[in-house]
Amino acid sequence: MKPVLTALGISALLALGACTNPYDPGQRAAGGALIGAGTGAAIGGIAGGGRGAAIGAITGGAVGAATGVITTPQPPPQQQYYQQPYK
């Protein structure tokens, strides 16, 4: 039962991390923090138990948030279809 709950938790983190606007730095930071915290907690839990999971979640969340902000792309330029008058 525990592996099923772990898989569901990781799936939920990935699904929530994917529901963002790719051009908003705040949403990218939140998505990166969710994915980073989940991954860090999983790795820390495997490596060091309960305390390792907490340290991994904090570190992974911080690194994920920073990476999300840094990698935010510029929004594409708006197409100006109506600049030319009708002839």
Secondary structure, DSSP 8 states (H G I E B T S, - for coil): -HHHHHHHHHHHHHHHHHSS-TT-HHHHHHHHHHHHHHHHHHHHHHHHHHHHHHHHHHHHHHHHHHHHHHT---------TTSS---
